[in-house]
Amino acid sequence: MQSFGQIILASESPRRQELLRQIGLDFAVKISGIDEDIPIDLPPNQLAEHFAREKAHTVAVDYPKQLVIGADTIVVFDGQILGKPKDNEHSYQMLSTLSGNTHQVITGVALQLRDKNLDETFHAVTKVTFNTLSDSDIYYYIDTYNPFDKAGSYGIQDWFAVFVKHIDGCFYNVMGLPLAKLWEHINKLR
Amino acid sequence: MQSFGQIILASESPRRQELLRQIGLDFAVKISGIDEDIPIDLPPNQLAEHFAREKAHTVAVDYPKQLVIGADTIVVFDGQILGKPKDNEHSYQMLSTLSGNTHQVITGVALQLRDKNLDETFHAVTKVTFNTLSDSDIYYYIDTYNPFDKAGSYGIQDWFAVFVKHIDGCFYNVMGLPLAKLWEHINKLR
């Protein structure tokens, strides 16, 4: 018997919901509504964990008996943090910057269960290498897939997969949740 | 305009069909019916390419004006080739062998278009590292997911994802088609 109630996912990302279904977890979704645009001067790993913790915390205060999962994914290239693109131009800039190069995807994850004083945070890093993208590839992708809800402006699980030459780390981390690490943490709580 | 007719996928794998849909290719499925159990003394890379070519060839002779894709995926651990498990016991042996270790997944791909004398073969290798699996994890997985149609006896895209600690290479290669390499080859033919 697990010692926590139904899991709450504090994220509106449809990819994260799909991933939790893939690994058979029963969960509800509650959206934290925190503003990720506030610039905070932290190293990338800590920044991803910070936003994950903020998202989990906002929801956990209302559901103290349930295990709340918060997560935040960022893309880092050449020391620069890429979040979600604001518009077509921003999306083009991100994808042309990442073209032909290797970047890091970092997902921070927070687990909170307030009635048991559980408050854990961790992150995973995956290196992703793109083939060279032509301008027409980039424009086609932006127009067809509208990747404005995705850090780095691409979805590794959609058509964009054709440009992903290599990954080094957890694939699902790039989609939004490092499944193997998450599973280890959740199993310890059962 | 592409210079080949509708693509034919010479594979009954539902994962390969899903992957071609993901990257927006229009295709039909024709099953080659070749016997993969015939032992052939070839190095793993060549073995995967051999079976891919056999599958493509069997279908291509009947559809000479269409681009036919054949593919074959094998798992290699410690010099030993693991194909599809024959039964529960064989599946248990494979998964307990792979537990806590790193193995290689090799997918051979063949492209044939007989009327244009097109006959290309290539392969991709991805290293996959598993966390340690308990016997109960293995039995639960076999009983629930019946992984008998999968080389190495696991599907990286199902619940088993929770045990995949790390991959190094193309993720989709593990599912059955190295999408980025395949895309490069197909684009050269358009």
HADDOCK unambig.tbl for C-alpha pairs under 7 A between the chains (distance, minus, plus):
assign (segid A and resid 22 and name CA) (segid B and resid 158 and name CA) 5.94 0.50 0.50
assign (segid A and resid 22 and name CA) (segid B and resid 159 and name CA) 5.73 0.50 0.50
assign (segid A and resid 23 and name CA) (segid B and resid 159 and name CA) 4.53 0.50 0.50
assign (segid A and resid 23 and name CA) (segid B and resid 162 and name CA) 6.97 0.50 0.50
assign (segid A and resid 24 and name CA) (segid B and resid 159 and name CA) 6.99 0.50 0.50
assign (segid A and resid 158 and name CA) (segid B and resid 22 and name CA) 5.94 0.50 0.50
assign (segid A and resid 159 and name CA) (segid B and resid 22 and name CA) 5.72 0.50 0.50
assign (segid A and resid 159 and name CA) (segid B and resid 23 and name CA) 4.52 0.50 0.50
assign (segid A and resid 159 and name CA) (segid B and resid 24 and name CA) 6.96 0.50 0.50
assign (segid A and resid 161 and name CA) (segid B and resid 179 and name CA) 6.71 0.50 0.50
assign (segid A and resid 161 and name CA) (segid B and resid 180 and name CA) 6.74 0.50 0.50
assign (segid A and resid 162 and name CA) (segid B and resid 23 and name CA) 6.96 0.50 0.50
assign (segid A and resid 162 and name CA) (segid B and resid 179 and name CA) 5.30 0.50 0.50
assign (segid A and resid 162 and name CA) (segid B and resid 180 and name CA) 4.17 0.50 0.50
assign (segid A and resid 162 and name CA) (segid B and resid 183 and name CA) 5.96 0.50 0.50
assign (segid A and resid 163 and name CA) (segid B and resid 180 and name CA) 5.46 0.50 0.50
assign (segid A and resid 164 and name CA) (segid B and resid 180 and name CA) 6.02 0.50 0.50
assign (segid A and resid 165 and name CA) (segid B and resid 170 and name CA) 6.43 0.50 0.50
assign (segid A and resid 165 and name CA) (segid B and resid 180 and name CA) 5.80 0.50 0.50
assign (segid A and resid 166 and name CA) (segid B and resid 169 and name CA) 4.68 0.50 0.50
assign (segid A and resid 166 and name CA) (segid B and resid 170 and name CA) 5.07 0.50 0.50
assign (segid A and resid 167 and name CA) (segid B and resid 167 and name CA) 7.00 0.50 0.50
assign (segid A and resid 167 and name CA) (segid B and resid 168 and name CA) 5.72 0.50 0.50
assign (segid A and resid 167 and name CA) (segid B and resid 169 and name CA) 5.31 0.50 0.50
assign (segid A and resid 167 and name CA) (segid B and resid 170 and name CA) 6.17 0.50 0.50
assign (segid A and resid 168 and name CA) (segid B and resid 167 and name CA) 5.74 0.50 0.50
assign (segid A and resid 168 and name CA) (segid B and resid 168 and name CA) 4.48 0.50 0.50
assign (segid A and resid 168 and name CA) (segid B and resid 169 and name CA) 6.53 0.50 0.50
assign (segid A and resid 169 and name CA) (segid B and resid 166 and name CA) 4.67 0.50 0.50
assign (segid A and resid 169 and name CA) (segid B and resid 167 and name CA) 5.31 0.50 0.50
assign (segid A and resid 169 and name CA) (segid B and resid 168 and name CA) 6.52 0.50 0.50
assign (segid A and resid 170 and name CA) (segid B and resid 165 and name CA) 6.44 0.50 0.50
assign (segid A and resid 170 and name CA) (segid B and resid 166 and name CA) 5.06 0.50 0.50
assign (segid A and resid 170 and name CA) (segid B and resid 167 and name CA) 6.17 0.50 0.50
assign (segid A and resid 171 and name CA) (segid B and resid 171 and name CA) 6.84 0.50 0.50
assign (segid A and resid 179 and name CA) (segid B and resid 161 and name CA) 6.69 0.50 0.50
assign (segid A and resid 179 and name CA) (segid B and resid 162 and name CA) 5.29 0.50 0.50
assign (segid A and resid 180 and name CA) (segid B and resid 161 and name CA) 6.71 0.50 0.50
assign (segid A and resid 180 and name CA) (segid B and resid 162 and name CA) 4.15 0.50 0.50
assign (segid A and resid 180 and name CA) (segid B and resid 163 and name CA) 5.44 0.50 0.50
assign (segid A and resid 180 and name CA) (segid B and resid 164 and name CA) 6.00 0.50 0.50
assign (segid A and resid 180 and name CA) (segid B and resid 165 and name CA) 5.80 0.50 0.50
assign (segid A and resid 183 and name CA) (segid B and resid 162 and name CA) 5.94 0.50 0.50
